Amino acid sequence: MAHKDKIRVSVDIYNRSYTIVGEETASHVRLVASLVDQKMREIQEANKHLDTTRLAVLTAVNSMNDYLKLKEDYAALLGSLNKKEDK
């Protein structure tokens, strides 16, 4: 596996600045940060009493739930494709 240079990207999530260091492109990091910010604001609108820590944890739980559902859907689609190829 080729070594990728790490990049630093400054982003704002829920009115706080963060520097993200990683191997993804700056545009990818900004997109991810934007989606996290959007999800936090969406959850906060429905739960105005949450402090930032609880809001962040709830956002992480919701995001991981979405990820696992997509992963299961992907596995089901792969299984369906494999069955069709075997026929």
ABEGO torsion letter per residue (X at the ends): XBBBBBBBBBBBBGGBBBBBBBABBAAAAAAAAAAAAAAAAAAAAABAABBAAAAAAAAAAAAAAAAAAAAAAAAAAAAAAAAAAAX
